[in-house]
Structure formats: structure tokens, C-alpha cells
Amino acid sequence: MPHRIIVQCHIKVLHILVHLFEKLLLSVVLYHNVIPIAYNSEIRFSLKSQSAIAKEFKSTSISNISIK
């Protein structure tokens, strides 16, 4: 009976370690792939439509003030 409990504890610890390793691996993959892509696309987006966003922001702020 105690041997069985020890085996169950080892299995739980192993599951926790595997889960932590998966999270670590996933975070490394995300950091190396997704974040640079998002950063580059954000730079491109801001370069393309900075003036459009500024115009839209001005028009919405003016319309919000006039509605109030």
C-alpha cells in the first residue's frame, strides 16, 4: 500500500514537471515566433495608417464632444 502511494506521488510530480516544461517550451516558441511578427506588423501598420488614425481620432473626438 505505501509503495502504491509513492508511485502515485511520483506520477503527480512527473505530470507537474511535464506541464511546466510544456509551458516553458510554449512561451519560448511564442516569444521567438509570434512577438516579432506582431511587432513587425505593428510597425508596418503604424507607418501605413498613422495619419488615417489621427484623422479618425480627431473626427471621433469632435463628434463625441458635439453629442455631449
C-alpha positions as CSV (number, residue, x, y, z in Angstrom):
1,M,0.0,0.0,0.0
2,P,2.7,2.6,0.8
3,H,4.5,1.7,-2.4
4,R,1.4,2.5,-4.4
5,I,1.1,5.9,-2.7
6,I,4.8,6.7,-3.5
7,V,4.2,5.7,-7.2
8,Q,1.1,8.0,-7.4
9,C,3.1,10.9,-5.9
10,H,5.9,10.3,-8.5
11,I,3.3,10.3,-11.3
12,K,1.8,13.6,-10.0
13,V,5.3,15.2,-9.8
14,L,6.0,13.9,-13.3
15,H,2.8,15.4,-14.6
16,I,3.6,18.8,-13.0
17,L,7.1,18.8,-14.4
18,V,5.8,17.9,-17.9
19,H,3.2,20.6,-17.6
20,L,5.8,23.2,-16.6
21,F,8.1,22.1,-19.4
22,E,5.3,22.4,-21.9
23,K,4.5,25.9,-20.7
24,L,8.2,26.9,-20.8
25,L,8.5,25.5,-24.3
26,L,5.4,27.2,-25.5
27,S,6.5,30.5,-24.0
28,V,9.8,30.2,-25.8
29,V,8.2,29.4,-29.1
30,L,5.7,32.3,-28.7
31,Y,8.5,34.7,-27.8
32,H,10.6,33.7,-30.8
33,N,7.8,33.5,-33.4
34,V,4.6,35.5,-32.5
35,I,6.0,38.5,-30.8
36,P,8.5,39.6,-33.5
37,I,5.8,39.0,-36.1
38,A,3.3,41.1,-34.1
39,Y,6.0,43.8,-33.6
40,N,6.9,44.0,-37.3
41,S,3.2,44.1,-38.4
42,E,2.5,46.8,-35.8
43,I,5.4,48.9,-37.1
44,R,4.1,48.4,-40.7
45,F,0.5,49.2,-39.6
46,S,1.6,52.4,-37.8
47,L,3.7,53.5,-40.7
48,K,0.9,52.9,-43.2
49,S,-2.0,54.4,-41.3
50,Q,-0.7,56.8,-38.8
51,S,-2.3,59.8,-40.5
52,A,-5.5,57.9,-41.1
53,I,-5.7,57.0,-37.4
54,A,-5.0,60.6,-36.4
55,K,-7.8,61.9,-38.7
56,E,-10.2,59.3,-37.4
57,F,-9.3,60.1,-33.8
58,K,-9.9,63.9,-34.4
59,S,-13.2,63.3,-36.1
60,T,-14.5,60.9,-33.3
61,S,-13.4,63.2,-30.6
62,I,-15.1,66.2,-32.2
63,S,-18.3,64.1,-32.7
64,N,-18.2,62.9,-29.1
65,I,-17.9,66.4,-27.8
66,S,-20.8,67.6,-30.1
67,I,-23.0,64.7,-29.0
68,K,-22.5,65.6,-25.3
